[in-house]
Amino acid sequence: MTLFSRRAAGCLAAVAGFVLAMSSPCLAQSQNDQVGMIRDPKQLVQLLRAGGYNIVVRHGATFSNQADTDPFNFGDVSKQRNLNEKGKELARAFGDAVRRADLPIGEVYTSKFNRAYETAVLAGFEDIERTTDLTEGGLVVTPDENNRRAEAFRTMLARAPEMGKNNFLITHKPNIVDALGKDWFDVKEGEASIFKPTGGKYELVARVQMDEWPKLVAVSAD
């Protein structure tokens, strides 16, 4: 094969891969291929309709020019990094998709920062509980406290929801990485990681981007 033909073949393969990726929702967004994940959107929706899953969501898209300048004062949202318009729009679409897919909603927990809480509010969730266990600590809390939050996070993931319901945990990238490890270093704003708790442990089922939820609904209806 000539150099030109090898390059042409490579380009064709790349284009084919791109078309395939765009044709249906991509359930695994990690750069690491995590074993045992569900790839079929219809199957995923059917399982979620039956309940029994813990769905971890990184808060929606935020303003990149904002920072948490007063991280001890959760009431002053003007000094926090907040959702941008895309983040707000996708949070609404996410919640709408959950309802249109008839996914049963159980307990909803969020970080105390507004960007996580607002993601839940705009999604239309009710009875939202803010908890320190899902709140980003960073450098303003001790390493021991960050470790405690990571362990509390894992405990929440291992706890089964009420029968026939799915729990939602809306948090931050540092909390997700601390609790779940380096495979989540690439977790994007709005991304959901879906876990099945079993026997005091939890198993990853799928990873879904926030803008993929409406597509999941459409695919499951075909």
Secondary structure, 3 states (H helix, E strand, C coil): CCHHHHHHHHHHHHHHHHHHHHHCCCCCCCCCCCCCCCCCHHHHHHHHHHCCCEEEEECCCECCCCCCCCCCCCCCHHHCCCECHHHHHHHHHHHHHHHHCCCCEEEEEECCCHHHHHHHHHCCCCCEEECHHHCCCHHHCCHHHHHHHHHHHHHHHHCCCCCCCEEEEEECHHHHHHHHCHHHCCCCCCCEEEEEEECCEEEEEEEECHHHHHHHHHHHHC
